[in-house]
Amino acid sequence: MKVTPNNDAFVKTLKWLMIFAGFWKLPLSKNPILNKIYLIYSDGSKVYMFLFIILLIMELFRLIKDQESSQVIITSFSLVVTCILIAVKTYIIIKRNLVDLIPEIMEKEEEIWNCDDEEVKGIFKGKVFFCNVLCTGLTMVQVVCLASMSSMAFTGNQELIEYNRAHNTSIDTYYWYQLWFPGTKLDHLAWVYTLNGCFGWVACSNSMVCHSLLATLMIFATTKMEILCAILRKCVKGEDDVFLDRNMVELKKCVVEHQNIIEYVTRLNKSISIILLMHFLLNSFEISSCVTAYLKGSVPMLQQIFLASYVTLTLYQILMASWNANEIQYQSTRIADAFYECNWLLLNKDGKTICLISAQRAQKPLSATLGPFGAMTNQSGLLVIKAAYSYVSVMNTGPV
């Protein structure tokens, strides 16, 4: 599939995120050397993520062995779990070939731009804008979160160096990522900062791609549904013999498109349901942990910014997933209404039968599910927030 200005508007933000993270599969340019270098970078980023997790686990075991403070061990454990989840989501995306759906989106976009239906183009333009704004917003929040954590590490390390000099101690740093390092980290800050920066880039870019790709694929499903509804409502234009064959051809095209949408959503749901389930189960713990840390005692300004940005990022991710999943369910049921509104009374007996069967099939909503636990909707996102509030209340309940 060749990338052109006429077929990459829908995935423009996602495309750049995937390029930076090493997920992009289509050729970057006509230069084979550049494409080869990018392929090496793509494979290297995945190896780097694996190495990152290994170093985190090694450092966690060292902290437990040296009997460090419980707060440091819990922070290290939480970081290991978060990075393993990112790796698992990345593995699912690669294993289920979700990236291979991008060319399908680009082909559909080129087809829409070449059609003469202005209503369809208007619907698609709105979805293009929404998809890119959603992915850009996620990227900005993720960057703020990473920048605040990095600033907190720089400031904390300088304060720790001054403290060691003033009190003649050798306390090592636990800021940023708790990576295993063969030596005292404060004595090799250039290497430590380089490793943390590279590992942070790989982990954050992988996380952004995972969430943005899921959002883009779900938005594309709702886009196809809205466009199908718009076409259905005007596919039957008259009852004269001259329109009869044309009406049947257009109606059958709509039925085939409806079948394609069902297959697309079913295939997508099989691939992403486990990822949605991980969001639903773990995000409430992440939110409650950050809020509890903020509420307990005096928190430095940089740490306040980091905690606020991380809570915002987690809420953004869960609400983005729940909203798009809810839209899939809602828009799929509107297809039944569109079949009813398509002037089916003007069709012959076969056409009326097709409309009836298709409308009945469309009454069963399509959905993105939380593993085996039912459909994900806006209510699911609110349940995560309610659960986080309950956890915060329990964590901050002290003895009377």
Contacts in CASP RR format, 6 or more apart in sequence:
PFRMAT RR
TARGET T0000
AUTHOR 0000-0000-0000
METHOD contacts of the structure
MODEL  1
MKVTPNNDAFVKTLKWLMIFAGFWKLPLSKNPILNKIYLIYSDGSKVYMF
LFIILLIMELFRLIKDQESSQVIITSFSLVVTCILIAVKTYIIIKRNLVD
LIPEIMEKEEEIWNCDDEEVKGIFKGKVFFCNVLCTGLTMVQVVCLASMS
SMAFTGNQELIEYNRAHNTSIDTYYWYQLWFPGTKLDHLAWVYTLNGCFG
WVACSNSMVCHSLLATLMIFATTKMEILCAILRKCVKGEDDVFLDRNMVE
LKKCVVEHQNIIEYVTRLNKSISIILLMHFLLNSFEISSCVTAYLKGSVP
MLQQIFLASYVTLTLYQILMASWNANEIQYQSTRIADAFYECNWLLLNKD
GKTICLISAQRAQKPLSATLGPFGAMTNQSGLLVIKAAYSYVSVMNTGPV
1 26 0 8 1.000
1 103 0 8 1.000
1 106 0 8 1.000
1 107 0 8 1.000
3 15 0 8 1.000
3 26 0 8 1.000
3 27 0 8 1.000
3 106 0 8 1.000
4 110 0 8 1.000
6 109 0 8 1.000
6 110 0 8 1.000
6 113 0 8 1.000
6 114 0 8 1.000
7 106 0 8 1.000
7 107 0 8 1.000
7 109 0 8 1.000
7 110 0 8 1.000
7 113 0 8 1.000
8 15 0 8 1.000
8 106 0 8 1.000
8 109 0 8 1.000
9 109 0 8 1.000
9 128 0 8 1.000
9 132 0 8 1.000
10 105 0 8 1.000
10 106 0 8 1.000
10 109 0 8 1.000
10 124 0 8 1.000
10 127 0 8 1.000
10 128 0 8 1.000
10 131 0 8 1.000
10 132 0 8 1.000
10 216 0 8 1.000
10 220 0 8 1.000
10 223 0 8 1.000
11 102 0 8 1.000
11 105 0 8 1.000
11 106 0 8 1.000
11 131 0 8 1.000
11 216 0 8 1.000
12 132 0 8 1.000
13 131 0 8 1.000
13 132 0 8 1.000
13 135 0 8 1.000
13 136 0 8 1.000
13 139 0 8 1.000
13 212 0 8 1.000
14 102 0 8 1.000
14 131 0 8 1.000
14 135 0 8 1.000
14 209 0 8 1.000
14 212 0 8 1.000
14 213 0 8 1.000
14 216 0 8 1.000
15 24 0 8 1.000
15 102 0 8 1.000
17 135 0 8 1.000
17 139 0 8 1.000
17 205 0 8 1.000
17 208 0 8 1.000
17 209 0 8 1.000
17 212 0 8 1.000
18 24 0 8 1.000
18 99 0 8 1.000
18 209 0 8 1.000
18 213 0 8 1.000
19 28 0 8 1.000
19 38 0 8 1.000
20 205 0 8 1.000
21 45 0 8 1.000
21 202 0 8 1.000
21 205 0 8 1.000
21 206 0 8 1.000
21 208 0 8 1.000
21 209 0 8 1.000
22 38 0 8 1.000
22 41 0 8 1.000
22 42 0 8 1.000
22 45 0 8 1.000
22 205 0 8 1.000
23 42 0 8 1.000
23 93 0 8 1.000
23 99 0 8 1.000
23 209 0 8 1.000
23 213 0 8 1.000
24 38 0 8 1.000
24 42 0 8 1.000
25 99 0 8 1.000
25 100 0 8 1.000
25 102 0 8 1.000
26 102 0 8 1.000
26 103 0 8 1.000
27 35 0 8 1.000
28 34 0 8 1.000
28 35 0 8 1.000
28 38 0 8 1.000
29 35 0 8 1.000
45 202 0 8 1.000
45 205 0 8 1.000
45 206 0 8 1.000
46 90 0 8 1.000
48 198 0 8 1.000
48 199 0 8 1.000
48 202 0 8 1.000
49 83 0 8 1.000
49 86 0 8 1.000
49 87 0 8 1.000
49 90 0 8 1.000
49 202 0 8 1.000
49 203 0 8 1.000
49 206 0 8 1.000
50 87 0 8 1.000
52 83 0 8 1.000
52 177 0 8 1.000
52 179 0 8 1.000
52 199 0 8 1.000
52 200 0 8 1.000
52 202 0 8 1.000
52 203 0 8 1.000
53 80 0 8 1.000
53 83 0 8 1.000
53 84 0 8 1.000
53 87 0 8 1.000
55 179 0 8 1.000
55 180 0 8 1.000
55 199 0 8 1.000
56 76 0 8 1.000
56 79 0 8 1.000
56 80 0 8 1.000
56 83 0 8 1.000
56 177 0 8 1.000
56 178 0 8 1.000
56 179 0 8 1.000
56 180 0 8 1.000
57 80 0 8 1.000
58 180 0 8 1.000
59 76 0 8 1.000
59 178 0 8 1.000
59 179 0 8 1.000
59 180 0 8 1.000
59 181 0 8 1.000
60 73 0 8 1.000
60 76 0 8 1.000
60 77 0 8 1.000
60 80 0 8 1.000
60 178 0 8 1.000
62 180 0 8 1.000
63 72 0 8 1.000
63 73 0 8 1.000
63 76 0 8 1.000
63 178 0 8 1.000
64 73 0 8 1.000
68 174 0 8 1.000
72 174 0 8 1.000
72 178 0 8 1.000
75 174 0 8 1.000
75 178 0 8 1.000
76 174 0 8 1.000
76 178 0 8 1.000
78 289 0 8 1.000
79 177 0 8 1.000
79 178 0 8 1.000
82 286 0 8 1.000
83 203 0 8 1.000
85 278 0 8 1.000
85 282 0 8 1.000
86 203 0 8 1.000
86 206 0 8 1.000
86 207 0 8 1.000
86 210 0 8 1.000
87 206 0 8 1.000
88 278 0 8 1.000
89 206 0 8 1.000
89 207 0 8 1.000
89 210 0 8 1.000
89 275 0 8 1.000
89 278 0 8 1.000
90 206 0 8 1.000
90 209 0 8 1.000
90 210 0 8 1.000
92 98 0 8 1.000
92 271 0 8 1.000
92 272 0 8 1.000
92 274 0 8 1.000
92 275 0 8 1.000
93 99 0 8 1.000
93 209 0 8 1.000
93 210 0 8 1.000
93 213 0 8 1.000
93 271 0 8 1.000
96 270 0 8 1.000
96 271 0 8 1.000
98 213 0 8 1.000
98 217 0 8 1.000
98 268 0 8 1.000
98 271 0 8 1.000
98 272 0 8 1.000
99 213 0 8 1.000
101 217 0 8 1.000
101 220 0 8 1.000
101 268 0 8 1.000
105 216 0 8 1.000
105 217 0 8 1.000
105 220 0 8 1.000
108 220 0 8 1.000
108 224 0 8 1.000
109 124 0 8 1.000
112 120 0 8 1.000
112 121 0 8 1.000
112 124 0 8 1.000
112 227 0 8 1.000
113 121 0 8 1.000
115 121 0 8 1.000
117 230 0 8 1.000
117 231 0 8 1.000
119 230 0 8 1.000
120 227 0 8 1.000
120 230 0 8 1.000
120 231 0 8 1.000
123 223 0 8 1.000
123 226 0 8 1.000
123 227 0 8 1.000
123 230 0 8 1.000
124 223 0 8 1.000
124 227 0 8 1.000
127 219 0 8 1.000
127 220 0 8 1.000
127 222 0 8 1.000
127 223 0 8 1.000
127 226 0 8 1.000
130 219 0 8 1.000
131 215 0 8 1.000
131 216 0 8 1.000
131 219 0 8 1.000
131 220 0 8 1.000
134 212 0 8 1.000
134 215 0 8 1.000
134 219 0 8 1.000
134 320 0 8 1.000
135 212 0 8 1.000
135 215 0 8 1.000
135 216 0 8 1.000
137 316 0 8 1.000
138 208 0 8 1.000
138 211 0 8 1.000
138 212 0 8 1.000
138 215 0 8 1.000
138 313 0 8 1.000
138 316 0 8 1.000
138 317 0 8 1.000
138 320 0 8 1.000
139 208 0 8 1.000
139 212 0 8 1.000
141 309 0 8 1.000
141 312 0 8 1.000
141 313 0 8 1.000
141 316 0 8 1.000
142 204 0 8 1.000
142 207 0 8 1.000
142 208 0 8 1.000
142 313 0 8 1.000
143 204 0 8 1.000
144 305 0 8 1.000
144 309 0 8 1.000
145 204 0 8 1.000
145 306 0 8 1.000
145 309 0 8 1.000
145 310 0 8 1.000
145 312 0 8 1.000
145 313 0 8 1.000
146 200 0 8 1.000
146 204 0 8 1.000
148 302 0 8 1.000
148 305 0 8 1.000
148 306 0 8 1.000
148 309 0 8 1.000
149 176 0 8 1.000
149 306 0 8 1.000
150 176 0 8 1.000
150 196 0 8 1.000
150 197 0 8 1.000
151 302 0 8 1.000
152 175 0 8 1.000
152 300 0 8 1.000
152 302 0 8 1.000
152 303 0 8 1.000
152 306 0 8 1.000
153 173 0 8 1.000
153 175 0 8 1.000
153 176 0 8 1.000
153 196 0 8 1.000
155 302 0 8 1.000
156 173 0 8 1.000
156 175 0 8 1.000
157 173 0 8 1.000
157 175 0 8 1.000
157 186 0 8 1.000
157 189 0 8 1.000
160 171 0 8 1.000
160 173 0 8 1.000
160 175 0 8 1.000
160 186 0 8 1.000
161 186 0 8 1.000
163 169 0 8 1.000
163 171 0 8 1.000
164 170 0 8 1.000
164 171 0 8 1.000
164 186 0 8 1.000
170 184 0 8 1.000
172 184 0 8 1.000
172 185 0 8 1.000
172 186 0 8 1.000
173 185 0 8 1.000
173 186 0 8 1.000
173 192 0 8 1.000
176 192 0 8 1.000
176 196 0 8 1.000
177 196 0 8 1.000
177 199 0 8 1.000
177 200 0 8 1.000
179 192 0 8 1.000
179 195 0 8 1.000
179 196 0 8 1.000
179 199 0 8 1.000
181 188 0 8 1.000
181 191 0 8 1.000
181 192 0 8 1.000
181 195 0 8 1.000
185 192 0 8 1.000
210 275 0 8 1.000
211 317 0 8 1.000
211 320 0 8 1.000
211 321 0 8 1.000
214 272 0 8 1.000
214 275 0 8 1.000
214 276 0 8 1.000
214 321 0 8 1.000
214 324 0 8 1.000
215 320 0 8 1.000
215 321 0 8 1.000
215 324 0 8 1.000
217 268 0 8 1.000
217 272 0 8 1.000
218 268 0 8 1.000
218 321 0 8 1.000
218 324 0 8 1.000
218 325 0 8 1.000
218 327 0 8 1.000
218 328 0 8 1.000
218 368 0 8 1.000
219 324 0 8 1.000
219 327 0 8 1.000
221 261 0 8 1.000
221 264 0 8 1.000
221 265 0 8 1.000
221 268 0 8 1.000
221 328 0 8 1.000
221 366 0 8 1.000
222 324 0 8 1.000
222 327 0 8 1.000
222 328 0 8 1.000
222 331 0 8 1.000
224 257 0 8 1.000
224 260 0 8 1.000
224 261 0 8 1.000
224 264 0 8 1.000
225 261 0 8 1.000
225 328 0 8 1.000
225 331 0 8 1.000
225 332 0 8 1.000
225 334 0 8 1.000
225 335 0 8 1.000
226 331 0 8 1.000
228 254 0 8 1.000
228 257 0 8 1.000
228 258 0 8 1.000
228 261 0 8 1.000
228 335 0 8 1.000
228 338 0 8 1.000
229 331 0 8 1.000
229 334 0 8 1.000
229 335 0 8 1.000
229 337 0 8 1.000
229 338 0 8 1.000
230 338 0 8 1.000
231 250 0 8 1.000
231 254 0 8 1.000
231 257 0 8 1.000
232 254 0 8 1.000
232 335 0 8 1.000
232 338 0 8 1.000
232 339 0 8 1.000
232 341 0 8 1.000
232 342 0 8 1.000
233 338 0 8 1.000
233 341 0 8 1.000
233 342 0 8 1.000
234 342 0 8 1.000
235 247 0 8 1.000
235 250 0 8 1.000
235 251 0 8 1.000
235 253 0 8 1.000
235 254 0 8 1.000
235 342 0 8 1.000
236 243 0 8 1.000
236 247 0 8 1.000
236 250 0 8 1.000
236 251 0 8 1.000
236 342 0 8 1.000
236 343 0 8 1.000
236 344 0 8 1.000
236 346 0 8 1.000
236 347 0 8 1.000
237 243 0 8 1.000
237 246 0 8 1.000
237 247 0 8 1.000
237 343 0 8 1.000
238 247 0 8 1.000
238 343 0 8 1.000
238 346 0 8 1.000
239 346 0 8 1.000
243 346 0 8 1.000
244 348 0 8 1.000
247 346 0 8 1.000
247 347 0 8 1.000
247 351 0 8 1.000
248 347 0 8 1.000
248 348 0 8 1.000
248 350 0 8 1.000
248 351 0 8 1.000
251 342 0 8 1.000
251 347 0 8 1.000
251 351 0 8 1.000
251 354 0 8 1.000
251 355 0 8 1.000
252 354 0 8 1.000
254 358 0 8 1.000
255 354 0 8 1.000
255 358 0 8 1.000
258 335 0 8 1.000
258 358 0 8 1.000
258 361 0 8 1.000
258 362 0 8 1.000
261 332 0 8 1.000
261 335 0 8 1.000
261 366 0 8 1.000
262 361 0 8 1.000
262 366 0 8 1.000
265 328 0 8 1.000
265 332 0 8 1.000
265 366 0 8 1.000
265 367 0 8 1.000
265 368 0 8 1.000
266 366 0 8 1.000
268 368 0 8 1.000
269 366 0 8 1.000
269 367 0 8 1.000
269 368 0 8 1.000
269 369 0 8 1.000
272 368 0 8 1.000
273 368 0 8 1.000
273 369 0 8 1.000
273 370 0 8 1.000
273 371 0 8 1.000
274 371 0 8 1.000
276 321 0 8 1.000
276 325 0 8 1.000
276 368 0 8 1.000
276 369 0 8 1.000
276 370 0 8 1.000
276 371 0 8 1.000
276 376 0 8 1.000
277 370 0 8 1.000
277 371 0 8 1.000
277 373 0 8 1.000
279 317 0 8 1.000
279 318 0 8 1.000
279 321 0 8 1.000
279 384 0 8 1.000
280 318 0 8 1.000
280 370 0 8 1.000
280 376 0 8 1.000
280 380 0 8 1.000
280 381 0 8 1.000
280 383 0 8 1.000
280 384 0 8 1.000
283 314 0 8 1.000
283 317 0 8 1.000
283 318 0 8 1.000
283 384 0 8 1.000
283 388 0 8 1.000
284 384 0 8 1.000
284 385 0 8 1.000
284 387 0 8 1.000
284 388 0 8 1.000
284 391 0 8 1.000
285 388 0 8 1.000
285 391 0 8 1.000
286 310 0 8 1.000
286 314 0 8 1.000
287 311 0 8 1.000
287 314 0 8 1.000
287 315 0 8 1.000
287 384 0 8 1.000
287 385 0 8 1.000
287 388 0 8 1.000
288 387 0 8 1.000
288 388 0 8 1.000
288 389 0 8 1.000
288 391 0 8 1.000
288 392 0 8 1.000
288 395 0 8 1.000
290 307 0 8 1.000
290 310 0 8 1.000
290 311 0 8 1.000
290 314 0 8 1.000
291 307 0 8 1.000
291 311 0 8 1.000
291 388 0 8 1.000
291 392 0 8 1.000
292 391 0 8 1.000
292 392 0 8 1.000
292 395 0 8 1.000
292 396 0 8 1.000
293 299 0 8 1.000
293 303 0 8 1.000
293 307 0 8 1.000
294 304 0 8 1.000
294 307 0 8 1.000
294 308 0 8 1.000
295 392 0 8 1.000
295 396 0 8 1.000
296 396 0 8 1.000
299 307 0 8 1.000
315 385 0 8 1.000
318 381 0 8 1.000
318 384 0 8 1.000
318 385 0 8 1.000
319 381 0 8 1.000
321 376 0 8 1.000
322 376 0 8 1.000
322 377 0 8 1.000
322 378 0 8 1.000
322 379 0 8 1.000
322 380 0 8 1.000
322 381 0 8 1.000
322 384 0 8 1.000
323 378 0 8 1.000
324 368 0 8 1.000
325 367 0 8 1.000
325 368 0 8 1.000
325 375 0 8 1.000
325 376 0 8 1.000
325 377 0 8 1.000
325 380 0 8 1.000
326 376 0 8 1.000
326 377 0 8 1.000
326 378 0 8 1.000
328 366 0 8 1.000
328 367 0 8 1.000
328 368 0 8 1.000
329 365 0 8 1.000
329 366 0 8 1.000
329 367 0 8 1.000
329 368 0 8 1.000
329 375 0 8 1.000
329 377 0 8 1.000
330 365 0 8 1.000
332 362 0 8 1.000
332 365 0 8 1.000
332 366 0 8 1.000
332 367 0 8 1.000
333 362 0 8 1.000
333 363 0 8 1.000
333 365 0 8 1.000
335 362 0 8 1.000
336 359 0 8 1.000
336 360 0 8 1.000
336 362 0 8 1.000
336 363 0 8 1.000
339 355 0 8 1.000
339 358 0 8 1.000
339 359 0 8 1.000
339 362 0 8 1.000
340 355 0 8 1.000
340 359 0 8 1.000
342 355 0 8 1.000
344 351 0 8 1.000
344 352 0 8 1.000
344 355 0 8 1.000
345 352 0 8 1.000
347 354 0 8 1.000
347 355 0 8 1.000
365 375 0 8 1.000
367 374 0 8 1.000
367 375 0 8 1.000
367 376 0 8 1.000
368 375 0 8 1.000
368 376 0 8 1.000
369 375 0 8 1.000
369 376 0 8 1.000
370 376 0 8 1.000
370 380 0 8 1.000
END
